[in-house]
Amino acid sequence: MNLDLPSPSARILRLAQVIDLTGYKRASIYAKTCTHSTQYDPSFPQRVRLNSSGRGAVGWFESEIYKWLQLRADARPNNAQTLNE
């Protein structure tokens, strides 16, 4: 199955945008990227620090989020259906 996704880019998505795209809540998104969490998902894109201090603002590459969504869609038991139907 191939989703009609926007062309990949180096655009950085902030947390609210990742929440909108994935449907996950804030805590679940952070848990998926934490190796110590029971919800850890190595396939979920890692966040990117947006400042040099190592604290504060983070984001995710848009292309990686869309790639992860595509992998999830392809892994569905009945992947003959598309999300656009």
DAVENLIN-V500727 format. One record per helix or strand of 2 or more residues. SS is the DSSP state (H for helix, E for strand). FROM is the first residue (numbers start at 0). TO is the last residue. Records with the same first field share a line. If there is no record, write none. Layout:
BEGIN
SS: FROM-TO + FROM-TO
END
This chain:
BEGIN
E: 11-12 + 47-48 + 57-60
H: 14-21 + 25-31 + 61-73
END
